[in-house]
């Protein structure tokens, strides 16, 4: 994959639905997303839809992410297999991920990460509230996975990245995929090297118990990250590669940024 480019931004209080919505749109631009496919009101909710293009020559080579912002400062996201900009509706949609409401009197921060076709993520945080928006499409999908039959694009369900969610247009009986992250033995620094061990590449497994649904590039890693701080940088002995910690926990996810 491309080494992830990072751009930080924020929305200052007093936070409103409009300022949060605009802040999310700017962060998605920073993460390398194209101009929105759709923008509209659904009741009092503001909605924006982005296309994720893996191969625009294939029937399901493009997937869509729908972001919804409420007047109560709740953010939600959902993945669609297809989208009709004329009717503001789509097909193959997953169930919606709905996150904790933000406070209006505290700054909201965004970290936008652009790794081209493997992932484009926007990390939102305000105090203890922390969650990702955007997609992951592991670099190595199964050879038999046909983009003319199924989408290949997933939403991280939470900031642990333990679970990914795809569209209902898929070869399995459900939309959920476990990851190989958060292994309980990957806790603290190795006492011999005084550095934190890593394991390159994240594997995804379908919850239909039919095996492996993908593997990321080696630029996504699991790290023994307990005791670190969110967005710390880890560097591996003998290498100049640098990794940004997204989940500062046992077996947490980090992504290469240099």
Buried (B, 14 or more C-beta within 10 A) or exposed (E): BBBBBBBEBBBEBEBEBEBBBBBBBBBBBBBBBEEBBBBEEEEEBBBBBBBBEBEEEBBBBBBBBBBBBBEEBBBBBBBBBBBEBEEBEBEBBBEEBEBEEBBBEBBBBBBBBBBBBBBBBBBBBBEEBBBBBBBBBBBEBBEEBBBEEBBBBBBBBEBBBBBBBBBBBBBBEEBBBBBBBBEEEBBEBEEEEEBBBBBBBBBBBBBBEEEBBBBBBBBBBBBBBBEBEBBBEBBBEEEEBBBBBBBBBBBBBBBBBE
